[in-house]
Amino acid sequence: MKNDEVLSIQRYLRMVFENDSINLRKKDSESNMVNFFVSEENFGEISKDIDPDELDISYSLNVPLKKSLKDTDSLENTLRKIFENSKIILSERGSIEDSKEVTISKTDGDDEFIGVVFEDDNDSCTFSMPILDFDL
């Protein structure tokens, strides 16, 4: 990933989560992955996805969580602590039981979808946030 891409994604994430403590650090100069930090703690990584059939480029933030998907309150609190944002809301996805939707409450009353928490097994899950090139 190029430096300008990393900085654009970092600016975007800081804006979405209203958190200037978010930092991205390249793994190495040739990699299409960067580490995701809040303050000095590494919580996950961002990968670059290039679709060879289209001109679109997207990125994916993935944060592993050592929490059960069934414990919604604890999981929501964990996400709030990681991103240092008390406006994060975790909600059901209708009949889909292996994941939960993650939104951020906005002052205008609309919630903004930011990603999904997917169940890995009974004791862990992963928060996944898509970042599209036009979001940047």
Phi, psi and omega in degrees: 000139180281156181302320181293327175295314181300315180294323177296317179294317180299315177301316180299311181296320177299321179291312182300314184268358182051052186214107179281000177276355179285129179224144176245138180229128180295142176286313173198170188292337183263351188280150173262028179225147173228153177275144181255118180243147165238122192058237181253009183259129179276120182251343183178206181212161176241130178245151178262129179247121179246122179269113183295338181274347181228169179271358184285142173239137176224168181228157180223121173270127179233125180236111177289141182232130179268061180221152175281140177297334182289338181267075187303314183298314180295320179295316178299316178296323177297314178298319178298321179290315181301310185271359180052049182216114183281359182267003180286133181234134177251131182218161179293160180243049180067233183276356180280118187256351183263014180199164176225149180274142179243127178230166172241129179287130180253157183294336180279002178095345178272139174267141180256120176295131178237339180172194184222144171258120181256139177286129174267310175205191184296336186247002181208161178207176181226129171277129179233126181236116176283141176232114182268152183299330179283346174289334185276000000 
